[in-house]
Amino acid sequence: MQLCGNQLLKHLDHSLDVLIVNMEFLLDVREVVPYPVVHIQKAGDTIEVQPSSRDEPSWSTEDIASPSGRYQPITIRTASLHEDDLVRARLVLEETFNHMDLVEPFGRITEALRLLAKEDQRFR
């Protein structure tokens, strides 16, 4: 994240209302950006829980159903000490989730990377 993620975020052409990530360790970027960062996954998917060195939970979670009912519910998770991000992000995500599956683009990216690795040794 330190090598390229921070630089990518600093050079965005538009400001963000929320940053959606599909890997929990990417929640740490919240420490360097002024907007909510949420990890999303399909509700009910297995999560890997890492033991925390503190007594507090390492994240806050909430399930969101698609208002249209067309998409499987999702679980959103925020970084520790940013629980208020759930409220801010939920407003944006619920509106978007009415029109599209929020998890599906991550699947397309994963598949594109898999195909690149299969076709081009530079991506292995």
N, C-alpha and C positions, 0 to 999 in steps of 0.2 A: 504494500500500500504506500509506503514511504517513497519508493522509487518513482512511481508514475501516478498513482491515484491522487495524491495531493495536488500535483501539477495539473492534471486533467480538470480537477474541480476548480482550481484557481483561474483557469482560462476558458470557462464556459461563456458562451455568447449571451446566455439568458440566465436570470436568477431562477432558483428552484424553490418550489413550495415544500417539497419533500424529496429525499433521495431514498430509493428503494434498492435494497441489496438482497442477494440470495445466499450469502454466507455470513454466519454470525460474527466472525472475526472482523468483518468490514464495518460493524457497528462502531468500532473505535474511531472511525473517521469523524464521528460526531464531535469529537474534541477540537476539531479544527474548522468546522463549518457552522454557520449561524442558523441553519434550518434543520428540521427533524430528519433523522436517518432511521429507517425501519427495515428490519429483516422480515421478509414474508415467505410463507410456505403454505401449502394446502393444509387446511385444518385436518388434524388426525394423523398427519405424517409424523414419523418418529423423529424426535430430536435427540441430539447427543448432549447430555448435560455435563458440563465441566465443573468440577468442584471449585467453589469460591474460597478465597483466603479470608474473606470477610463474612460477617454474620448476615449481611444483607443479600438479597437476591442479585444476580448479575444482570437481570433484565426485568422489564415489565412486559406482560403479554396480554393480548386481547384477541378474540375471534370476531371476524366480520363476515356477515353473509352478504352475498350479492343482492342488492335491492331488486334487481330484475328476476332473481332466482335462476338465471341461466348458467351461472358458474358455481363451482364448488367453493364453499366457504374457505377463508384463509385465516391464518393466525399471523398477527403482526407482533413484533418484538422490538423494544427500544433498548438502547444502552443504559447501563446503570447510571443513576443520577440524572436521567433525562426522561422521567416518567411522564412529564407534561407533554412530551412529544407524541404520546399516544393520542391525546385529544386533538392536537394540531394536525397530525397526519391522518387521523380517521376521517376528518371532514373532507380532505382531498381524495383519499382513497375510496370512500363510499361513492362519491360522484363518479369517479373514473370506473370503479368496479361495476357500475350500472351498465356500462357500455363495452367493457372488455375484460378478459381474463387477465388478471395482474401477474399471474405466475407463468403464463404461456410464453412470453418473450424470452425468459431465461432458458426455457427448453429449446427454443430456436437457436439461441446463441450457443448453447452447449452442443447441439447437433452440428452447427456450422463449424465449430472448432474441431469436432470429431472428424468431419469430412476433410477439413484442411490438413489435419494430422495424417490422415489416410493418403491423401493425394500429394502432399508436399512435405518432405523431410525436415524443412526448416521449422515446421510447427509441431514437431514431436517432442 
